[in-house]
Amino acid sequence: MSNLGKIKLAVVQMACAPDSQQNLEHAKSGVREAARRGAAAVCLPELFRTPYFCQREDASLFDLAEPVPGPTTEALAELARDCEIVIIAPVFERRSAGIYHNSAAVLDATGRLAGLYRKMHIPEDPAYYEKFYFTPGDLGFRAFDTQAGRVAALICWDQWYPEAARLVALSGAEAIFYPTAIGWHPHEKKACGASQLDAWRTIQRAHAIASGVYVAVANRVGFEKASGSSAGIEFWGSSFIADPFGVILAEASTDREEVLVAEADAARLEDVRRNWPFLRDRRIDAYGGIIHRFLDTHEDLE
C-alpha cells in the first residue's frame, strides 16, 4: 500500500452450507464481486468451506482437513490470477497425520502463495472446542508483501490479543485481515449480546488505532447447530473495515450476506502515524514483563 497510494480492501460476509463445494463457489462469487468493485485484496471468513464444526468433538471431522497447497488454495489461486486480486483464504490445514491447523493462506494477485499464517491463539469454550482440532500455530506473527501492499492475517480468537496485532504491525503490515467465525450462544444473547458484539468491535478498532493499521474483519452469518452439539451458534456478522484511527469505513449487518469494499489510503496511514506516533514512543526498554504469563515477583519485570 505504501507505494500504491489508494487501493480498496474487501471482506466477504457469508453463510456456510453443509456442502463444501457449494461454499467454495459461493466464496468465489463474493471474491468476483469484490474484484468488480475494484478491490485489490479480499478476505473470506474463517473455515468458510464448512459449517463451524468445532461445536462438538468428533475425530471423524479431521477428514475435512486438506494440505496447503491443496484444493482450496489451488482453486482460489486461479481465481486470484483471473481477477488480479489478493485473497486471504482460510483453510483447515492438514500438516500431517495428527497435526492440523486453523490457517489462512495469503494468495497474491498473481496466484502465488505469498505466505501462510497458522492461528496462534486457540480457544476452548462451550461450542468452540478448537483445542480438540487445531495445533497452535508455529509460524509466528508475520506480514507478507503482496500486490496490495504488505498485509497480515490473524484469525478469530487472535482478535482479542493486542500483542498479535502489534507484532504484525512491527513486521510492516499496513493492513490486518481477520477471518472470523464468532457469534452468540442463543441463551446469552438477550442478556449479553449487545455488550459482546460491542467489545468485539471495540478491541479490533483499538488494534487499528494503537498500531496505525487498516483492519478488515470477515465474519460469517446464520444460525448453525451441529448434530449432537449444544444449543448452536447465531453468527453475528457485523464484518467491518476500519482505518488506522479506528474509523469504521464500511460495516455489514448482523444477519445478511454482504461484500464490503472500502478505500485504504497510504497517505491516511502516514498522517495518522505522524500525528499519533505510538510506535515511535514505545518504551521497548521497559516491556520485559510481557513475555511472562503473570508477574508474580519484582524480578519478572527485569
C-alpha positions in Angstrom: 0.0 0.0 0.0 2.8 2.4 0.8 3.8 2.5 -2.8 0.3 2.2 -4.2 -1.5 5.3 -2.9 -5.1 4.5 -2.7 -6.4 0.9 -3.0 -9.6 -0.9 -2.0 -9.9 -3.6 0.6 -12.8 -6.0 0.8 -14.3 -8.7 3.0 -16.9 -11.3 2.2 -19.6 -12.0 4.8 -21.4 -15.3 4.1 -23.4 -18.1 5.5 -21.8 -21.6 5.2 -23.8 -24.6 3.9 -23.2 -28.3 4.6 -21.8 -28.8 1.1 -18.1 -27.8 0.9 -18.1 -27.3 -2.9 -21.2 -25.0 -2.6 -19.4 -22.9 0.0 -16.3 -22.6 -2.3 -18.4 -21.5 -5.2 -20.3 -19.0 -3.0 -17.0 -17.6 -1.7 -15.7 -17.3 -5.3 -18.8 -15.3 -6.2 -18.0 -12.9 -3.4 -14.4 -12.6 -4.5 -15.5 -11.8 -8.0 -17.9 -9.1 -6.7 -15.1 -7.5 -4.7 -12.9 -7.5 -7.8 -15.7 -6.0 -9.9 -16.0 -3.2 -7.4 -12.2 -2.5 -7.6 -10.9 -4.3 -4.6 -7.2 -5.1 -4.5 -7.4 -7.5 -1.6 -10.3 -9.6 -0.2 -10.7 -11.7 2.9 -13.1 -14.7 3.4 -14.5 -15.9 6.7 -12.7 -18.4 9.0 -13.2 -22.1 7.9 -15.6 -21.0 5.2 -15.6 -24.4 3.4 -17.8 -26.0 6.1 -20.2 -25.2 8.8 -18.4 -24.4 12.0 -17.7 -28.0 13.1 -15.9 -27.1 16.4 -19.3 -27.1 18.2 -18.6 -30.7 19.1 -15.6 -33.1 19.4 -15.6 -35.7 16.6 -12.4 -37.3 15.4 -14.0 -38.1 12.0 -14.1 -34.4 11.2 -10.3 -34.4 10.8 -11.2 -35.8 7.3 -12.3 -32.3 6.4 -8.7 -31.0 6.5 -6.5 -30.6 3.4 -2.9 -29.7 2.7 -1.5 -26.3 1.7 -1.1 -26.1 -1.2 -4.3 -28.1 -1.8 -7.7 -27.9 -3.3 -8.9 -24.7 -1.7 -5.7 -22.7 -2.3 -5.3 -24.0 -5.9 -8.9 -23.0 -6.7 -8.5 -19.6 -5.2 -5.1 -19.1 -6.6 -6.6 -19.5 -10.1 -9.3 -17.0 -9.2 -6.7 -14.6 -7.8 -4.9 -14.6 -11.1 -8.1 -14.3 -13.1 -9.4 -11.4 -11.1 -5.9 -9.9 -10.3 -6.8 -9.7 -6.6 -5.1 -10.7 -3.4 -7.1 -13.3 -1.5 -6.9 -14.2 2.2 -8.0 -17.8 2.1 -8.8 -19.6 5.4 -8.1 -23.4 5.3 -8.4 -26.3 7.7 -4.9 -27.4 7.1 -3.7 -31.0 7.3 0.0 -30.7 8.0 0.4 -34.4 8.7 -1.5 -37.2 10.4 -2.4 -36.0 13.8 -1.3 -32.4 13.2 -3.9 -30.0 11.9 -4.0 -26.2 11.9 -6.6 -23.4 11.5 -4.7 -21.5 8.8 -5.0 -18.6 6.4 -3.2 -18.6 3.1 -2.3 -15.3 1.6 -2.6 -15.6 -2.2 -1.1 -12.8 -4.2 -2.8 -11.3 -7.2 -0.6 -13.5 -9.4 -1.8 -16.7 -7.7 1.5 -17.0 -5.8 1.3 -18.3 -2.2 2.7 -15.1 -0.6 2.5 -16.5 2.9 0.8 -18.8 5.4 -0.4 -18.0 8.9 -1.4 -20.6 11.4 -3.7 -19.5 14.2 -1.8 -18.9 17.3 -4.5 -18.5 20.0 -6.7 -21.5 20.2 -9.9 -21.1 22.2 -11.7 -23.8 24.3 -15.2 -22.6 25.2 -18.7 -24.1 25.0 -19.4 -24.7 21.3 -15.9 -23.6 20.4 -13.9 -26.7 21.1 -11.0 -25.7 18.9 -8.2 -27.2 21.1 -9.5 -30.7 20.1 -9.0 -29.9 16.4 -6.1 -27.4 16.0 -2.5 -27.5 16.9 -1.3 -24.0 17.9 0.4 -22.1 15.1 4.2 -22.2 15.0 5.0 -19.7 12.2 4.8 -16.6 14.4 3.1 -13.3 13.6 4.2 -12.3 10.1 3.4 -9.8 7.4 3.7 -10.6 3.7 4.4 -8.5 0.6 1.6 -8.6 -2.0 0.4 -6.5 -4.9 -2.0 -4.9 -2.4 0.9 -3.9 -0.1 2.3 -5.5 3.0 -0.5 -7.4 4.8 -1.0 -9.8 7.6 -3.7 -12.3 8.5 -4.7 -13.2 12.1 -7.7 -15.5 12.8 -10.7 -15.0 15.1 -9.6 -15.6 18.7 -6.4 -13.8 17.7 -8.6 -10.7 17.5 -8.6 -10.3 21.3 -4.8 -10.1 21.7 -3.1 -6.7 21.3 0.3 -8.5 21.2 -0.6 -10.2 17.9 -1.7 -7.0 16.2 1.3 -5.1 17.4 3.8 -7.7 16.2 2.4 -7.9 12.7 2.4 -4.1 12.6 6.1 -4.1 13.7 6.7 -6.5 10.8 5.5 -3.8 8.5 1.8 -4.8 8.0 -0.3 -1.9 6.7 -3.5 -3.9 6.8 -4.5 -6.7 9.1 -7.2 -9.2 7.9 -9.2 -11.1 10.5 -11.1 -14.2 9.1 -13.7 -14.9 11.8 -16.4 -17.2 12.9 -18.0 -15.7 16.0 -21.5 -15.4 17.3 -23.9 -15.6 20.1 -24.9 -18.5 22.2 -28.7 -18.2 22.0 -29.3 -18.3 25.7 -26.8 -15.4 26.3 -27.9 -13.1 23.5 -30.7 -11.3 25.4 -28.6 -10.5 28.4 -25.1 -10.2 26.9 -25.4 -10.0 23.2 -25.1 -6.3 22.7 -22.1 -5.9 25.0 -20.3 -8.9 23.5 -20.7 -7.5 20.0 -19.6 -4.1 21.1 -16.5 -5.5 22.9 -15.5 -7.4 19.7 -15.9 -4.4 17.5 -14.1 -2.1 20.1 -11.0 -4.3 20.6 -10.3 -4.6 16.9 -10.8 -0.8 16.3 -8.3 -0.4 19.2 -5.7 -2.5 17.3 -6.2 -0.2 14.3 -5.6 2.8 16.4 -2.8 1.5 18.6 -0.7 0.3 15.7 -1.8 2.6 12.9 -3.1 0.0 10.5 -6.2 -0.8 8.5 -8.2 -3.6 9.9 -10.6 -5.7 7.8 -12.8 -8.3 9.5 -14.7 -11.1 7.7 -17.3 -12.9 9.8 -20.0 -15.5 8.8 -23.7 -15.1 9.4 -26.6 -17.5 10.1 -27.6 -20.0 12.8 -25.6 -23.3 12.9 -26.2 -26.2 15.2 -24.1 -29.3 14.7 -25.7 -32.7 15.3 -25.1 -33.8 18.9 -23.8 -30.4 20.0 -25.2 -27.7 22.3 -27.8 -25.1 21.5 -26.0 -23.9 18.4 -24.4 -20.5 17.5 -26.0 -17.5 15.9 -23.1 -15.9 14.0 -23.4 -12.2 14.3 -22.0 -11.0 11.0 -21.1 -7.3 11.6 -18.0 -7.6 9.4 -16.2 -4.3 9.0 -13.3 -2.3 7.7 -11.6 0.4 9.8 -8.9 2.9 9.1 -5.7 3.5 11.1 -7.5 5.6 13.6 -10.4 3.2 14.1 -12.9 5.0 11.9 -15.3 2.4 10.5 -15.3 2.8 6.7 -17.8 0.0 6.0 -19.9 -2.3 8.2 -22.2 -5.2 7.5 -25.4 -6.2 9.1 -25.8 -8.9 11.7 -27.9 -11.2 9.6 -27.3 -10.8 5.8 -24.6 -11.9 3.4 -22.7 -8.9 2.1 -19.5 -7.9 0.4 -17.9 -4.8 1.9 -15.4 -2.7 0.0 -13.6 0.4 1.4 -10.8 2.6 0.3 -7.4 2.3 2.0 -5.1 5.3 1.5 -1.3 5.2 2.2 -1.4 8.9 2.9 -4.0 8.4 5.6 -1.8 5.8 7.3 1.2 8.1 7.1 -0.8 11.0 8.5 -2.1 9.0 11.5 1.3 7.6 12.4 2.9 11.0 12.1 0.4 12.8 14.4 -0.3 9.9 16.8 3.2 8.4 16.9 2.5 5.4 19.2 5.1 3.3 17.5 7.8 6.0 18.0 7.1 6.4 21.7 7.0 2.8 22.7 9.3 2.1 25.7 10.9 -1.0 24.2 13.5 -1.0 27.1 10.7 -1.5 29.7 8.5 -4.2 28.4 10.4 -7.3 29.5 7.5 -8.5 31.7 5.3 -9.1 28.7 7.0 -12.4 28.0 5.7 -13.8 31.4 2.4 -15.5 32.0 1.9 -13.4 35.1 4.1 -11.0 37.1 4.4 -12.9 40.4 7.6 -11.1 41.6 9.5 -7.9 41.0 12.3 -10.0 39.3 9.8 -10.9 36.5 9.9 -7.2 35.4 13.6 -7.4 34.6 
